Amino acid sequence: MSLANCHVVLILASLAAIILIAIPLYRLSPLHPLYSFPGPRLYKASELPMLYHAIRGTQHNVLKRLHDEYGSVVRIGPSSLTFKSLSAIRKIYGSSQALNKSSAYDFAPIEGDGIFKMQDKDTHTARRRIWNRAFTEHAISEYYAPLVLTTQRLIRTLLRGTREAGAVDLTEIFPRYTYDAINAIFFSGNAFEQASLLDSGDPEGIVAHGSAYFKAFGLGSHIRPVVAHIAKRIPGYSTLMKFEGFAERATRRRLENGPSFKDGISYLLDNEHGKPTVNVKDLPVESVVILLGGADSPSATCILLMYFLMTNPNWYGLLCAELDEFFREKYFNAQLHALDNCVVLNAVIQESLRLSSPFPPFPRVVPPTGIEINNHFVPGGTSVAVPVWTHHLDPEYFPQPNLFDPGRWIENSVFKGRDTLFTFSAGPFNCAGSRLAYVQLRIFTAMLVTQLKFTPTAPFDAGKFWDGMRSFRSTTFLEPLLVSVVSRGVHVHELEIS
């Protein structure tokens, strides 16, 4: 290398070093618009600390700790703030002036426009109107039969697994169940090569690939968009994104085979009376949302709901007693629509949702004019959010927040589903399928609790299992949840499980 070239290299290296030093110094200086907001200096200077915790799956715990230390607002990145209050939730997510999604939602590489990727509120609202058709009371009533059949298959799987091996791992079986359920509801059972992941054992690894896809999205939200787009082209990235292939094939199979009843996809494609529909080319990206939102997320709630019942025998007993009385001398299918009248059942579900939501924040972007949140003026372009886990463990709204206490949702023997729960987000960008999620959880819980007895196998360390919960957008568990499952021998009309 010539002397001149050496000088050029040295100059470029020096400039790079200056930039690398200058950027963090600027972010920490009074010149930065977020200088006055509290938070650890390292977090203010770089995205790397939050990326590190996102990789480890401990971001929810770190954000909770930071808010405990710094208060209602914390600067968690160079241009990112998180808040802690109901008023912040309403301001950021729930008001008529709810903020648009941040660029973090554009990480998914699959082509097409999907409701989850849509960042603009007006565009999202137009697509949401189409989605809402699949979640009306009438539409959901069509899903009861496939939900019951899938849950019956789950019960048989649990009993067979216990007979053959002495125990079953709920962290393996429940995700297969939720994928089977959303397949039956939205794809008429045509999504996968196997008719049932419960029966086949998921040889394609659909559950694992879905979890990996969600993890990739979670990590992508912590790196700048240009870096995320570069990451999509890294060798081996396609393997991580294999789940998109499953979604595309699920869409193709459903379109080729058609519906066996008025399934969820039917509503997205229904153009009766000139209604707008989802373009067929957008169905694969919407299928990713359907499969992940309808299977990956609910599986963690199902796992933790049974964990909470087994570790709180008093509530387990109260729930058994309520459901046994509810179904006494009654036909199960005729009572499905009335399950929302079961006070203990709905309180257990609500409390399980509160404690099974260690999601990373739902980031929103402040408009150019800025906005006031929690009496703080936040400049335009800032990413803002309320961490779900931090809110759900806030003693201001949930006294003794670490305690599993369904009684907090019951007043004068009546279930009170207050608006303090943030599991499904809030406002115009909230989860379209929240009503279906409650229906599925009621059927799942009612059928399993009336028909089966769950007992953790020794040695069972409840604290170790709980501490092993990790969140990467997808909630995973480091420890298995091994249980023995036997029939309770309680007769319910239409629920004979052989």
Legacy VTK file of the C-alpha trace (Angstrom):
# vtk DataFile Version 3.0
C-alpha trace
ASCII
DATASET POLYDATA
POINTS 498 float
0.000 0.000 0.000
1.368 3.417 -0.970
2.002 6.149 1.556
-0.848 8.211 0.082
-3.283 5.321 0.483
-2.132 4.820 4.069
-2.914 8.458 4.792
-6.399 8.061 3.294
-7.074 4.979 5.417
-5.861 6.757 8.555
-8.024 9.794 7.832
-11.113 7.635 7.259
-10.414 5.618 10.401
-9.983 8.810 12.399
-13.254 10.214 11.065
-15.048 6.984 11.928
-13.621 7.061 15.447
-14.673 10.678 15.893
-18.212 9.863 14.738
-18.432 6.831 17.028
-17.386 8.996 19.962
-19.356 12.090 18.975
-22.741 10.385 18.558
-22.941 8.976 22.112
-21.601 12.246 23.527
-24.328 14.177 21.688
-26.995 11.781 22.963
-25.807 12.426 26.517
-25.417 16.184 26.106
-27.888 19.001 26.899
-28.147 19.529 23.138
-30.203 16.343 22.748
-33.994 16.937 22.915
-34.458 14.053 25.395
-31.619 15.151 27.685
-33.899 15.992 30.629
-35.593 12.583 30.792
-34.259 10.188 33.459
-32.623 6.864 32.690
-29.276 5.029 32.806
-26.547 6.823 30.871
-25.617 3.725 28.886
-29.232 3.308 27.731
-29.401 6.972 26.722
-26.249 6.621 24.638
-27.009 3.420 22.740
-29.673 0.891 21.703
-27.282 -1.918 22.655
-28.398 -2.382 26.301
-32.046 -2.933 25.337
-30.975 -5.116 22.415
-28.955 -7.227 24.850
-31.968 -7.737 27.109
-34.189 -8.434 24.091
-31.777 -11.187 23.017
-31.873 -12.688 26.530
-35.654 -12.446 26.738
-35.505 -10.382 29.935
-36.574 -7.009 28.582
-39.874 -7.070 30.495
-38.080 -7.470 33.829
-35.525 -4.769 33.041
-38.183 -2.225 32.083
-40.063 -2.975 35.298
-36.869 -2.458 37.312
-36.048 0.800 35.493
-39.491 2.250 36.208
-39.224 1.178 39.841
-35.955 3.113 40.004
-36.636 6.178 37.835
-40.391 6.671 38.088
-43.214 7.161 35.607
-41.016 7.970 32.606
-37.684 6.434 31.577
-35.424 7.081 28.622
-34.574 3.537 27.484
-32.758 4.447 24.266
-31.311 7.431 22.418
-34.740 8.334 21.011
-37.043 6.108 23.069
-39.146 6.740 26.171
-41.410 4.437 28.149
-44.170 5.626 30.472
-46.111 4.083 33.333
-49.701 5.215 33.923
-53.241 4.701 32.674
-53.252 8.283 31.425
-50.186 7.505 29.289
-51.929 4.442 27.835
-54.929 6.550 26.902
-52.784 9.333 25.457
-50.466 7.106 23.412
-52.837 4.328 22.366
-56.435 4.963 23.264
-57.440 8.525 22.460
-58.899 9.851 19.220
-55.425 11.271 18.614
-53.692 7.912 19.193
-50.183 7.866 17.787
-49.074 5.941 14.709
-46.944 2.829 15.016
-43.177 3.242 14.828
-40.954 1.880 12.041
-40.270 -1.179 14.234
-43.376 -2.789 12.727
-41.834 -2.785 9.247
-39.176 -5.353 10.132
-41.054 -8.387 8.764
-39.583 -9.143 5.312
-42.613 -10.863 3.773
-44.073 -8.958 0.834
-47.568 -7.518 0.945
-49.597 -5.248 3.179
-50.749 -6.751 6.453
-52.669 -5.232 9.323
-49.808 -5.729 11.790
-47.302 -3.969 9.494
-49.548 -0.979 8.792
-48.165 2.002 10.700
-50.550 4.738 9.601
-53.754 4.894 11.641
-56.083 5.637 8.708
-54.670 2.829 6.546
-54.856 0.446 9.474
-58.459 1.455 10.219
-59.565 0.620 6.668
-58.031 -2.863 6.892
-59.341 -3.311 10.437
-62.925 -2.857 9.222
-62.448 -5.958 7.065
-60.891 -7.935 9.925
-63.723 -6.994 12.283
-66.162 -9.084 10.226
-64.336 -12.231 11.364
-64.834 -11.333 15.034
-68.493 -10.379 15.292
-70.660 -12.294 17.740
-72.256 -14.189 14.847
-68.907 -15.061 13.247
-67.458 -16.314 16.532
-70.528 -18.484 17.113
-69.500 -20.380 13.962
-66.125 -21.137 15.567
-67.532 -22.897 18.650
-67.799 -26.323 17.016
-64.199 -26.480 15.701
-62.936 -25.100 19.026
-64.736 -27.808 20.994
-63.534 -30.557 18.640
-59.934 -29.330 18.875
-60.124 -29.143 22.673
-61.528 -32.675 22.785
-58.477 -33.774 20.784
-56.276 -31.972 23.326
-57.933 -33.843 26.200
-57.358 -37.187 24.488
-53.723 -36.233 23.831
-53.134 -35.332 27.492
-54.715 -38.549 28.771
-52.870 -40.704 26.242
-49.549 -39.021 26.990
-49.940 -39.610 30.720
-50.881 -43.263 30.197
-47.876 -43.859 27.947
-45.177 -41.796 29.689
-46.517 -41.035 33.154
-46.520 -37.282 32.488
-46.908 -34.693 29.744
-45.126 -31.380 29.194
-47.675 -28.604 28.819
-45.061 -26.273 27.283
-44.881 -28.654 24.319
-48.497 -29.759 23.976
-50.427 -26.512 24.496
-48.678 -24.657 21.608
-49.652 -27.501 19.257
-53.205 -27.181 20.508
-53.421 -23.437 19.844
-52.004 -23.900 16.329
-54.569 -26.640 15.689
-57.329 -24.353 16.971
-56.456 -21.362 14.781
-55.992 -23.719 11.820
-59.517 -25.056 12.338
-61.075 -21.623 12.880
-59.416 -19.614 10.097
-58.204 -22.175 7.537
-60.884 -24.900 7.832
-58.109 -27.252 8.972
-56.134 -26.887 5.721
-53.152 -24.843 6.923
-50.579 -27.608 7.412
-49.596 -30.861 5.761
-50.672 -32.659 8.937
-54.348 -32.430 9.842
-53.380 -31.983 13.505
-50.135 -30.998 15.212
-51.445 -32.663 18.376
-51.715 -35.995 16.572
-48.582 -35.674 14.424
-46.246 -34.151 17.018
-45.392 -31.253 14.657
-42.669 -32.945 12.545
-42.143 -29.774 10.467
-41.339 -27.724 13.564
-44.058 -25.166 12.871
-44.307 -24.138 16.535
-40.535 -23.659 16.842
-40.303 -21.693 13.585
-43.187 -19.459 14.655
-41.432 -18.696 17.913
-38.168 -17.965 16.066
-39.981 -15.613 13.696
-41.489 -13.680 16.578
-38.066 -13.452 18.217
-36.566 -12.036 15.022
-39.280 -9.397 14.893
-38.661 -8.495 18.520
-34.941 -8.057 17.927
-35.526 -6.133 14.712
-37.441 -3.480 16.609
-34.209 -2.550 18.422
-32.088 -1.922 15.352
-32.437 0.917 12.913
-34.517 0.187 9.785
-31.502 0.282 7.466
-29.725 -2.332 9.611
-32.879 -4.447 9.702
-33.086 -4.448 5.915
-29.436 -5.486 5.699
-30.112 -8.283 8.208
-32.744 -9.719 5.875
-29.988 -10.465 3.369
-27.611 -12.247 5.742
-27.028 -15.937 4.834
-29.075 -18.134 7.135
-31.689 -15.451 7.696
-34.038 -17.311 5.348
-33.935 -20.289 7.718
-35.033 -18.052 10.582
-37.814 -16.734 8.370
-38.982 -20.202 7.339
-42.262 -19.525 9.073
-43.240 -17.227 6.216
-43.105 -20.259 3.945
-45.524 -22.072 6.250
-47.888 -19.082 6.107
-47.718 -18.884 2.315
-48.442 -22.607 1.955
-51.255 -22.365 4.507
-52.835 -19.629 2.395
-52.448 -21.630 -0.813
-53.936 -24.801 0.705
-56.896 -22.893 2.110
-57.607 -21.205 -1.245
-57.252 -24.472 -3.163
-59.422 -26.544 -0.809
-61.962 -23.887 0.042
-63.806 -23.512 3.357
-65.688 -26.312 5.099
-67.753 -23.662 6.911
-67.738 -19.864 7.212
-64.163 -19.724 8.526
-62.076 -16.661 9.334
-60.465 -16.396 5.896
-63.956 -16.373 4.358
-64.687 -13.087 6.092
-61.472 -11.484 4.841
-62.415 -12.419 1.251
-66.165 -11.761 1.521
-67.148 -9.102 -1.036
-70.912 -9.348 -0.632
-72.742 -6.078 -1.333
-69.556 -4.539 -2.709
-67.651 -4.702 0.583
-63.877 -4.132 0.380
-61.807 -7.272 0.841
-58.226 -8.255 1.549
-56.305 -8.592 -1.715
-55.298 -12.221 -2.281
-51.650 -11.150 -2.625
-51.836 -9.794 0.934
-53.216 -13.025 2.405
-49.799 -14.616 3.137
-48.711 -11.691 5.317
-52.122 -11.656 6.994
-51.738 -15.406 7.561
-48.519 -14.741 9.485
-50.507 -12.431 11.766
-53.320 -14.978 12.123
-50.998 -17.852 13.012
-48.742 -15.946 15.398
-51.431 -13.823 17.025
-53.917 -16.671 17.183
-51.568 -19.474 18.243
-48.176 -18.378 19.553
-49.426 -15.742 21.999
-52.444 -17.688 23.392
-50.331 -20.785 24.077
-48.390 -18.984 26.826
-51.640 -17.900 28.480
-52.932 -21.490 28.408
-49.680 -22.771 29.939
-49.595 -20.177 32.690
-53.308 -20.477 33.449
-52.836 -24.151 34.320
-49.637 -23.297 36.221
-51.537 -20.730 38.313
-54.349 -23.191 39.070
-51.925 -25.918 40.163
-49.997 -23.507 42.393
-53.178 -21.985 43.850
-55.298 -24.988 44.899
-57.912 -22.810 46.592
-58.808 -21.068 43.338
-58.522 -24.382 41.472
-61.129 -25.854 43.827
-63.439 -22.843 43.537
-63.271 -23.018 39.749
-64.019 -26.765 39.706
-67.008 -26.235 41.978
-68.391 -23.390 39.876
-68.072 -25.285 36.591
-69.424 -28.552 38.003
-72.520 -26.718 39.185
-72.813 -24.735 35.955
-72.901 -27.857 33.766
-74.952 -30.019 36.124
-77.708 -31.733 34.100
-77.078 -29.351 31.196
-75.839 -29.891 27.666
-72.351 -28.488 27.173
-72.820 -27.024 23.689
-76.007 -25.249 24.739
-74.106 -23.553 27.562
-71.085 -22.280 25.622
-72.611 -18.857 25.006
-73.293 -18.509 28.738
-69.740 -19.152 29.957
-69.174 -15.416 30.250
-71.598 -15.562 33.200
-69.210 -17.761 35.218
-67.685 -15.339 37.702
-64.718 -17.402 38.923
-63.927 -18.686 35.414
-63.687 -15.199 33.951
-61.770 -13.848 36.932
-59.216 -16.668 36.618
-58.837 -15.955 32.894
-58.474 -12.203 33.450
-55.858 -12.669 36.163
-53.994 -15.197 34.009
-53.926 -12.697 31.143
-52.522 -10.058 33.498
-49.666 -12.310 34.592
-48.958 -13.921 31.219
-48.205 -10.733 29.277
-44.447 -10.108 29.510
-44.552 -8.515 26.071
-42.055 -5.896 24.930
-43.653 -2.459 24.522
-45.898 -1.560 21.579
-43.860 1.411 20.214
-45.558 4.493 18.801
-44.013 7.565 17.194
-44.696 11.132 18.329
-45.891 13.471 15.523
-43.598 16.320 14.403
-45.427 18.879 16.556
-44.700 16.930 19.743
-47.123 15.845 22.464
-47.562 16.095 26.233
-47.573 12.809 28.181
-47.637 12.585 31.990
-47.006 16.361 32.156
-43.839 15.977 30.047
-43.495 17.560 26.619
-42.166 14.898 24.242
-40.593 16.180 20.996
-41.618 14.908 17.574
-40.037 11.741 16.219
-39.595 10.166 19.655
-40.558 6.519 20.093
-42.899 6.172 23.077
-44.571 3.197 24.731
-46.078 1.799 27.919
-44.551 -1.596 28.832
-47.384 -4.093 29.366
-45.579 -6.031 32.105
-44.670 -2.869 33.990
-48.285 -1.712 33.904
-49.661 -5.095 34.976
-47.334 -5.153 37.992
-48.053 -1.568 39.035
-49.378 -1.618 42.637
-51.300 1.600 41.969
-53.714 -0.395 39.802
-53.090 -3.934 41.071
-52.406 -4.155 44.836
-49.977 -6.975 45.667
-49.264 -7.228 41.928
-47.089 -10.351 42.117
-49.888 -12.330 43.754
-52.222 -14.463 41.616
-55.540 -13.176 42.904
-58.598 -13.547 40.634
-60.575 -11.950 43.446
-59.282 -8.554 42.325
-61.656 -8.881 39.339
-64.720 -9.751 41.455
-66.932 -7.203 43.223
-70.062 -8.237 45.136
-69.944 -11.696 43.525
-69.919 -10.127 40.035
-67.041 -10.259 37.524
-65.666 -6.797 36.740
-63.432 -6.732 33.666
-62.054 -3.259 34.221
-60.183 -1.341 31.525
-56.906 -1.576 33.435
-55.845 -4.723 31.534
-53.439 -3.930 28.674
-52.805 -7.416 27.243
-54.498 -6.623 23.931
-53.124 -3.069 23.663
-55.698 -0.279 23.369
-57.311 2.103 20.926
-57.460 1.817 17.130
-54.413 -0.477 16.923
-55.617 -2.904 19.600
-55.883 -6.655 18.983
-58.732 -7.430 16.581
-59.097 -10.949 17.959
-59.426 -10.182 21.667
-63.083 -11.266 21.784
-62.193 -14.600 20.172
-59.300 -15.017 22.623
-61.692 -14.799 25.574
-64.102 -17.284 23.980
-61.293 -19.757 23.314
-59.913 -19.416 26.842
-63.366 -20.004 28.330
-63.899 -23.162 26.281
-60.337 -24.383 26.898
-60.531 -23.822 30.653
-64.085 -25.082 31.102
-63.457 -28.315 29.214
-60.112 -29.120 30.817
-61.138 -28.262 34.366
-64.438 -30.160 34.249
-62.967 -33.267 32.631
-59.392 -33.527 33.922
-57.336 -33.334 37.079
-53.868 -31.789 36.681
-51.107 -32.649 39.147
-47.502 -31.452 38.769
-45.017 -34.308 38.841
-42.296 -34.365 41.489
-39.925 -32.681 41.799
-41.858 -29.526 40.908
-40.191 -26.180 41.554
-42.854 -23.535 40.924
-40.435 -20.657 41.474
-37.883 -22.064 39.051
-40.516 -22.484 36.349
-41.766 -18.915 36.836
-38.251 -17.463 36.823
-37.572 -19.321 33.572
-40.185 -17.365 31.639
-38.615 -15.434 28.750
-40.197 -12.967 26.356
-39.011 -12.308 22.799
-42.445 -11.120 21.572
-42.943 -14.881 21.757
-43.135 -16.074 25.378
-41.008 -19.155 26.023
-40.064 -21.215 29.064
-36.649 -22.527 30.087
-38.213 -25.261 32.229
-40.793 -27.896 31.243
-44.164 -28.009 32.999
-44.538 -31.738 33.604
-47.931 -32.844 34.845
-49.922 -36.008 35.364
-53.379 -35.788 33.815
-56.243 -38.108 34.768
-59.970 -38.045 34.118
-62.125 -36.560 36.887
-64.973 -38.849 35.900
-67.459 -35.974 35.868
-70.261 -36.529 33.352
-71.173 -33.609 31.135
-73.647 -34.146 28.301
-71.879 -34.012 24.874
-68.430 -34.203 26.489
-67.726 -37.913 26.680
-63.991 -38.164 25.922
-62.780 -41.692 25.174
LINES 1 499
498 0 1 2 3 4 5 6 7 8 9 10 11 12 13 14 15 16 17 18 19 20 21 22 23 24 25 26 27 28 29 30 31 32 33 34 35 36 37 38 39 40 41 42 43 44 45 46 47 48 49 50 51 52 53 54 55 56 57 58 59 60 61 62 63 64 65 66 67 68 69 70 71 72 73 74 75 76 77 78 79 80 81 82 83 84 85 86 87 88 89 90 91 92 93 94 95 96 97 98 99 100 101 102 103 104 105 106 107 108 109 110 111 112 113 114 115 116 117 118 119 120 121 122 123 124 125 126 127 128 129 130 131 132 133 134 135 136 137 138 139 140 141 142 143 144 145 146 147 148 149 150 151 152 153 154 155 156 157 158 159 160 161 162 163 164 165 166 167 168 169 170 171 172 173 174 175 176 177 178 179 180 181 182 183 184 185 186 187 188 189 190 191 192 193 194 195 196 197 198 199 200 201 202 203 204 205 206 207 208 209 210 211 212 213 214 215 216 217 218 219 220 221 222 223 224 225 226 227 228 229 230 231 232 233 234 235 236 237 238 239 240 241 242 243 244 245 246 247 248 249 250 251 252 253 254 255 256 257 258 259 260 261 262 263 264 265 266 267 268 269 270 271 272 273 274 275 276 277 278 279 280 281 282 283 284 285 286 287 288 289 290 291 292 293 294 295 296 297 298 299 300 301 302 303 304 305 306 307 308 309 310 311 312 313 314 315 316 317 318 319 320 321 322 323 324 325 326 327 328 329 330 331 332 333 334 335 336 337 338 339 340 341 342 343 344 345 346 347 348 349 350 351 352 353 354 355 356 357 358 359 360 361 362 363 364 365 366 367 368 369 370 371 372 373 374 375 376 377 378 379 380 381 382 383 384 385 386 387 388 389 390 391 392 393 394 395 396 397 398 399 400 401 402 403 404 405 406 407 408 409 410 411 412 413 414 415 416 417 418 419 420 421 422 423 424 425 426 427 428 429 430 431 432 433 434 435 436 437 438 439 440 441 442 443 444 445 446 447 448 449 450 451 452 453 454 455 456 457 458 459 460 461 462 463 464 465 466 467 468 469 470 471 472 473 474 475 476 477 478 479 480 481 482 483 484 485 486 487 488 489 490 491 492 493 494 495 496 497
